[in-house]
Amino acid sequence: MFGGIGMPELIVILVIALIFFGPGKLPEVGSMIGKAIRGFKKAMSEPEEKSGKISGDSKIENKKE
């Protein structure tokens, strides 16, 4: 399923997370992890043109000085 992680392993990970974070914090931690994954995917899918614009802008600033 997840590269060798089966259902028993996922259950053990969930139980450890419940013990470590507690049931009240677990949804909050899951939300933070989800946002981090979405941000990472968004950064990886952005075209290189945006990074080129940033470096191009810094070249313009250097010429003004």
CNS distance restraints for C-alpha pairs under 8 A (distance, minus, plus):
assign (resid   1 and name CA) (resid   5 and name CA) 6.34 0.50 0.50
assign (resid   1 and name CA) (resid   6 and name CA) 6.27 0.50 0.50
assign (resid   2 and name CA) (resid   6 and name CA) 7.13 0.50 0.50
assign (resid   5 and name CA) (resid   9 and name CA) 5.97 0.50 0.50
assign (resid   5 and name CA) (resid  10 and name CA) 6.92 0.50 0.50
assign (resid   6 and name CA) (resid  10 and name CA) 6.39 0.50 0.50
assign (resid   7 and name CA) (resid  11 and name CA) 6.22 0.50 0.50
assign (resid   8 and name CA) (resid  12 and name CA) 6.33 0.50 0.50
assign (resid   9 and name CA) (resid  13 and name CA) 6.22 0.50 0.50
assign (resid  10 and name CA) (resid  14 and name CA) 6.12 0.50 0.50
assign (resid  11 and name CA) (resid  15 and name CA) 6.17 0.50 0.50
assign (resid  12 and name CA) (resid  16 and name CA) 6.20 0.50 0.50
assign (resid  13 and name CA) (resid  17 and name CA) 6.12 0.50 0.50
assign (resid  14 and name CA) (resid  18 and name CA) 6.13 0.50 0.50
assign (resid  15 and name CA) (resid  19 and name CA) 6.25 0.50 0.50
assign (resid  16 and name CA) (resid  20 and name CA) 6.03 0.50 0.50
assign (resid  17 and name CA) (resid  21 and name CA) 5.77 0.50 0.50
assign (resid  17 and name CA) (resid  22 and name CA) 7.36 0.50 0.50
assign (resid  17 and name CA) (resid  26 and name CA) 7.40 0.50 0.50
assign (resid  18 and name CA) (resid  22 and name CA) 4.80 0.50 0.50
assign (resid  18 and name CA) (resid  23 and name CA) 5.70 0.50 0.50
assign (resid  18 and name CA) (resid  26 and name CA) 6.80 0.50 0.50
assign (resid  21 and name CA) (resid  25 and name CA) 5.74 0.50 0.50
assign (resid  21 and name CA) (resid  26 and name CA) 6.10 0.50 0.50
assign (resid  22 and name CA) (resid  26 and name CA) 6.35 0.50 0.50
assign (resid  23 and name CA) (resid  27 and name CA) 7.81 0.50 0.50
assign (resid  24 and name CA) (resid  28 and name CA) 7.89 0.50 0.50
assign (resid  25 and name CA) (resid  29 and name CA) 6.20 0.50 0.50
assign (resid  26 and name CA) (resid  30 and name CA) 6.13 0.50 0.50
assign (resid  27 and name CA) (resid  31 and name CA) 6.11 0.50 0.50
assign (resid  28 and name CA) (resid  32 and name CA) 6.31 0.50 0.50
assign (resid  29 and name CA) (resid  33 and name CA) 6.23 0.50 0.50
assign (resid  30 and name CA) (resid  34 and name CA) 6.12 0.50 0.50
assign (resid  31 and name CA) (resid  35 and name CA) 6.20 0.50 0.50
assign (resid  32 and name CA) (resid  36 and name CA) 6.20 0.50 0.50
assign (resid  33 and name CA) (resid  37 and name CA) 6.21 0.50 0.50
assign (resid  34 and name CA) (resid  38 and name CA) 6.17 0.50 0.50
assign (resid  35 and name CA) (resid  39 and name CA) 6.05 0.50 0.50
assign (resid  36 and name CA) (resid  40 and name CA) 6.12 0.50 0.50
assign (resid  37 and name CA) (resid  41 and name CA) 6.17 0.50 0.50
assign (resid  38 and name CA) (resid  42 and name CA) 6.05 0.50 0.50
assign (resid  39 and name CA) (resid  43 and name CA) 6.12 0.50 0.50
assign (resid  40 and name CA) (resid  44 and name CA) 6.20 0.50 0.50
assign (resid  41 and name CA) (resid  45 and name CA) 6.15 0.50 0.50
assign (resid  42 and name CA) (resid  46 and name CA) 6.22 0.50 0.50
assign (resid  46 and name CA) (resid  50 and name CA) 7.41 0.50 0.50
assign (resid  47 and name CA) (resid  51 and name CA) 7.79 0.50 0.50
assign (resid  48 and name CA) (resid  52 and name CA) 6.29 0.50 0.50
assign (resid  49 and name CA) (resid  53 and name CA) 6.19 0.50 0.50
assign (resid  50 and name CA) (resid  54 and name CA) 6.52 0.50 0.50
assign (resid  51 and name CA) (resid  55 and name CA) 6.50 0.50 0.50
assign (resid  52 and name CA) (resid  56 and name CA) 5.91 0.50 0.50
assign (resid  53 and name CA) (resid  57 and name CA) 6.03 0.50 0.50
assign (resid  54 and name CA) (resid  58 and name CA) 6.44 0.50 0.50
assign (resid  55 and name CA) (resid  59 and name CA) 6.38 0.50 0.50
assign (resid  56 and name CA) (resid  60 and name CA) 6.54 0.50 0.50
assign (resid  57 and name CA) (resid  61 and name CA) 6.40 0.50 0.50
assign (resid  58 and name CA) (resid  62 and name CA) 6.22 0.50 0.50
assign (resid  59 and name CA) (resid  63 and name CA) 6.37 0.50 0.50
assign (resid  60 and name CA) (resid  64 and name CA) 6.54 0.50 0.50
assign (resid  61 and name CA) (resid  65 and name CA) 6.79 0.50 0.50
